Amino acid sequence: MDETGIDPAAMGRLAKALSFICGPQHAATLAMRKAADSGTESDAKRARTLFLKLKPGERRAAMSMLSD
């Protein structure tokens, strides 16, 4: 499976977590929401790039919210 092959439902859950952690208007939150809605590879790549630019603590917090 390629790195950006995340399913849209997972991206939607991650967007909700990012909204709580970073805020609903944060660039990573908006990109993740757009990727979840469109499902296109280019949107997923952009969302992934912005997600990786977050502080490590913010990324860990978002991922831990998904596991709950």
RAHURA-V21217 format. One record per backbone hydrogen bond with DSSP energy under -0.5 kcal/mol. CO is the residue of the C=O (numbers start at 1). NH is the residue of the N-H. If there is no record, write none. Layout:
# RAHURA-V21217
((CO/NH) (CO/NH))
This chain:
# RAHURA-V21217
((2/5) (4/6) (7/10) (7/11) (8/12) (9/13) (10/14) (11/15) (12/16) (13/17) (14/18) (15/19) (16/20) (17/21) (18/22) (18/23) (19/23) (23/26) (26/30) (27/31) (28/32) (29/33) (30/34) (31/35) (32/36) (33/37) (34/38) (35/39) (40/44) (41/45) (42/46) (43/47) (44/48) (45/49) (46/50) (47/51) (48/52) (49/53) (51/54) (55/58) (55/59) (56/60) (57/61) (58/62) (59/63) (60/64) (61/65) (62/66) (63/67) (64/68))
